[in-house]
Amino acid sequence: MRHLWSFLAGLVVAPVTWVLVTLGQDGSAGTVDRWVEIGTSNSANLIEPAAYLAVGGVLLGLLGTLRTSPLGPLVAGLLLAAPYVGMFAAPFQVRDRIPDGWKVFGDPLPLHVPVENGTLFLIGLLLVMATFSGQRWRRWPRPVAEPTPTPAEGPDRNEFTLTDWPPTGAADRDAAPPSLGYPDPTPTEPLPRRTGGESPWSAPPRGTTRSEEDTTEIR
């Protein structure tokens, strides 16, 4: 498909370039001749022919440098160089076949001028030579997605910063749950108190004393 569009572009650019070059050359030559006759110059008179030549140069540059397909430059180059080459075999027949008496925006259009001075032949050869690049006939390589690198196998590491909490291990069942400094609300059993000012460890148990007294009485 790209070769088809390039071919059509070559068919359009070739005649348009011929017309633009003719207007630019004829306008420039007529302006300079007028300056010579009157002995003075005005640069504003060259703006119009310079614009025609600039547009023609841009079209030729785009057609010759764009790497979509070389078929367009080849077709346009052959069409532009053909009239000059034909003058080697039959110059009068070629000269008579070129249209004459045309006008564009009121300006005369002498299409035979760029053919006779060899301008079209030069431009045609430049376009033909632009097709001798082997890379222009190939498609542009599509970008290949780079494979995602896989991480190397190794021991698991806990990567953390100084602001991170260390990893917690298995919970200890016997350890008390963490608190915020408040006392445990569960009450503890009170310790035994002394009664009568005596220590519970200073006298023998009362049950033992009674058993001794009963034994003595029986004796």
VENRABEL-V209447 format. One line per field, one symbol per residue. burial: 1 if it has 16 or more other C-alpha atoms within 10 Angstrom, else 0. Layout:
BEGIN
burial->???
END
This chain:
BEGIN
burial->000001101110110011111111111100100000000000000100110110111001001100111111111111111011100000000110000000000000111111100011111111110110000100000000000000000000000000000000000000000000000000000000000000000000000000000000000
END
